[in-house]
């Protein structure tokens, strides 16, 4: 697919999107063909490669994405530019990151606030180490977002699978520069540390933040100290910290996803007006349910939401392979889980 602008910028220029009550198309992709379907845009850059179709020595097909180490003399950070994908002439705005992402194509984007289901199989190879910093593989964002951050993200920092949401930082005592609040709503049980925030994307110090107890969660303010604030539940009045207007119930920890296939199901309603919803299942087990303020204010129903899958990281000296298969996105649960085994109550 050829595009005159980076896809990141093109998505932000969408005008006249349907309202949140309009039906969005059901999207299915088994990645059987040797080229990507028009459901997707491949974010081409110097450091990545894409392939599609049958996987050698496996009885399945997939979208395969490889991210490689970019030579350091090419890693130029221009934070004020969109995080770019290759234009028609092959150039793009370098942003100091390395990525190998597929983006949902503009024609299939769902309106913000759509009650929608996602199901996909993902493979993450074992290259990520316990000392690896920022590593995102799968995120949901908003067109023309008031904040340059994903609303929902799968994070693999420190070889720990976690899921986080971002919201406006509501802490009255925050530094005015710290406008975002990251809240972890699911985590791998063996996670030794959680990812924090900052220019270096360092790791937060607390050792075991996630327990299997229900109604416990962690919020990390985007502050210099990477402070961690725990509460149970967060919807209680008088909560200190940056996360507000949320209730999270945890049922199980996330599985170890490295070196094998993992089936993920997400039920989403991404709205920041206290009616937001995120339900997560992994390999047929319910992981967590999040309700309340999800995303950034103001909520604009004319905007659309989009999913991206593949590696997005700081510079690293190793290659990582990710794969995506059995992708279904629908407003109907029965389309993504017809026999009720992938997303049980």
N, C-alpha and C positions, 0 to 999 in steps of 0.2 A: 504494500500500500504506500503510495507516494503522497507526501504532504508538504506544503510550502512552509508551514510553521511547525515548530516542535509541538507534539501532541499535548504536552502540558499546557502550552499557551492556547492552542486551538480549543481545548475543552473549556477554558475560561472565557472564551469569546462567544459561547453559545447564547443565542437570543431566542426569546419566545418559546422557552421550554414549556411543556404541558404542566398543569397543576398536579398536586400530589394525589388527587382523586382519580386521575386518568390511569388506565391500565398500561402496564409496561409489557413489552414483549417477553415471552418465555424464550430463554436461550439455552441451547444444548450443544455440547461439543465433545466428541470423542477423540478429536485430533487424529483421525484416520489418514487424512491426506498428507502429502509431503510438503504442502505449503499451508500457511495459516488461513483460516476462514475469515470472512469479512466481519465476524463478530469481534475481532481483535485488531489492535494495532501493536506492532512490535517496536519497542523503543530501542532502535539501533544506535550503538555507540562503539567506539574503538575497542572497549574492553569486553564486549559480549559477543556471543554466538547463539543462534537459534536453529533448532531443527524440529521437524514434525513428522508424525507417522509411527510405524512400528519400531519398538525398541528392540535392538538385537538381543537374542537369547531370552526374551520375555514374551509372554502371550498377551501383550497389550500394546496399545499405541499411546502416545502422549505428546505434549509440547515439552521439548527439552530446552532448558536455558542454561548457559554457562557464563559465569562472570570470572574474568581473569584479573591479575594484578596489572594495574595501569602504571606505566613508568612514572616515577615521581616528578620528573620534569614536565609531565603533561597534566599533573593534578593542580589546576588553577581554580581557586575558589572565588566565584563572583556571586556573592550571596544575594545580590539584588536582582539577579536574572532568574527567570523560570528555570526549574531543573529540567534541562533540555534533552530532547531526543533528536536524532539526526533529521535534518531537512533534506530536501530533494538533492542538494549538491553534496550531502554527506557531512556538512558542518553542523555543530550544535553548541549550545552555551555550556561550557564546562562549569561544574559546580562543586568540585572537590570530592564528589562521591563516585562510587562504582556501582553500576546497576545492570540487570538483564531482565527487564520486566515486559510482560504482556499487559496491555491496558484494554479494558472494555471499549469497543468502538463507539464513536459518537452516536451512531444511529440506534444503538440499543440501550442507551443510558436511561435509568429509571428516575422519576422525579424524587426530589428529597421528601422524606417522610413516607415513602411507599412501604407498606407492609409486605416484606419480601423474604424469600428463602434462597439460600445458596447451599449447594452441595458440590464438593469436589474431592478428588483424591490428590494428595500431594506427596512428592518424594523430595526429601532433603538429604543430600549426602553427608558423610561423617566428617567433612573437612573442618567444620567450625569447632574451635577449641574453647576450653574454659577461660582463656584470656582474651578471646575475641570481643571487640567492642560492638558498636552499633551494627545490628544485622536484622533487617526487616524483610520478611518474605510473605507478602500478602497484606494489603491495606485497602481501606475504603476512604475515599475523600469526597469533598463537595466542590462543585464548580463555583468559581468566584467566592471561595471561602474567605470569611473575614480573618482567618488565621492560616498561616502556611504550615499546616500540620494535618496528619490523617485523623479522622474521627475515631477509627478503629484500626488496630494494627496487630499482626502476629510478629512478635519480637523473639529473636534467638540469641541475644547477647549472652556471652559467657557460657555458651552451649546449654542454654536453658530456654525451653519453649514457654513463652508467656503471651497473654493477650492483654492489650491495654486500650483504653479510650482516652481521648483528650477532651477537655472542656475548658471554659474560661476559668481563670484563677479567681476564686471568690474569697480568698483569705483577706480580711480587712487589714492585716498586718504585713502583707506581702510587699516586697520591693516593687515599685511601679513598673519596672522593666520586666518583671516576671508575670506575663499575662496568661500563661498556659498552665494547666494542671493535668498531669498524667496519672491515671488511675488504673491499677492492675486488677483485672476482673477474673483472671484465670492464670494458672501457672503449673508447670511441671513440678511434681512433688519433690524431686531431688535438686531443685534449683538452689544453688549455693548463694547466689546473689541476684539482684534485680537490676535491670538497666536504669540509669538515671538520665539526666538531661544536662546539656551544656555544649559548648563548642567541641569539647573532646569526647562527649558522650561517654563519660566515665561510669563506673558501676557504683551503685549505692552500697554503703557499708553493711547494713543489717544482713545477718547470715541466712536465716530461714524465715522469710516473710510470709510465706503461704502455708496455711494449715488446712486440714480437711474439715475443720469446724465450719458450720454454716454461718452466714451473715458476718463474715470478717473480710476486710479488704484493706488494701494499702493504697495510699495516694502519695505521689511524689511531686512536690512543687518544683517548678523550673527555677530553682534558686541556686546560688553559688555553692551551698553546702550539701546539695542533694539530700535534703531532709526527708525522712520517711515518717508518715503519720498514720497510725493504726487506729481503727475504731470499729465498734460492732453494735449495731449496723451504722452506716454512715448517715442514714436518714434521721438519726437522733438529733434533737435540738441541742444547741450549744457546742456542736462539733468544732474543734479547732483544726486548722489545716486548710488546704486549698480546695478539696473536693466538697461539693455541696449538692443537695437535691438528688442523691442517689441511694438506691437500695440494691445490694448485691447478695444473692444467695449462691453459695458454692456447694456443689454436690460431690464432685470428684476432681482429682487433679488431672492435668493434661498428660497424655502418654509421651514417652520418649519417641521423638519422630525421626531420629537420625539413622540413615542407612536403610530405611524401609518406607513402605507406603502407609499413609495415615488418611482415613476418611473423615473429613470435616463437614459439619452442617451448621449453618448460621441462620437464625431467624431474626430479622432486623426491622426496626422502625426508628430511623435516625432523625430524631427531632429534639430540639433544645427547650421544649415548653413543658417539661415534666411528664410527658406521655411517651417518652422514648423507651425502647425495648431492645435488648440483645440477649438471645438465648444461644448457647453453644453446646454442641455435641461433638465427641471425638470417638471414632471407632465404636459407635453405637451406645456410648455412655453419655448421659447428660453431665456437663461440666459446670455450667453456671447460668444464672439468670440475672440480668441487670435491668433495672427500671428507673426512670426519672429523667433528669436533664442529660441528654447525650448530644454532644456537638457544641456548636458555637452560636451565640446570639448576634444579630437577630436571625430567627429562622425565616428563610425565604423559600416558599414552596415553588417558586418559578425556577429555582436552581435544580441541578441534577446531581446524583451521586454516582461514583464510578469505582470499580474494583480493579486493582492491579495485583499481579502475581509475579514473583521472581525476586532474585536477590537485589537488595538495596543496602549498601554498606559504606563505611569509611574504607580508606585504602587498606588492603590486606595483601600479604605476600603469598596467597594461595588461591587456587581455582576452586570454585564451588559449582556443583551441578544441582539444579532443581528441576522437577518435572510436575506437570499438571495434567490430570486425566479425569474422565467421567464428570465433566462440569455441567451442572444444571442450575439455572436461575429462574425462579418462577414466583408468582404471587400465590401459588397453590402448594400447600405442603405435600399433597399427594403426588405431585410431579417429582419432587426431590426424594421422597421416602414413600414409595407406593405400598410397601408391605409393613410399614411401621417399625422396622428394626433399626433404622439409622438415627431416628430422632424420637425415642420413646418419651412419654410424659415424665 
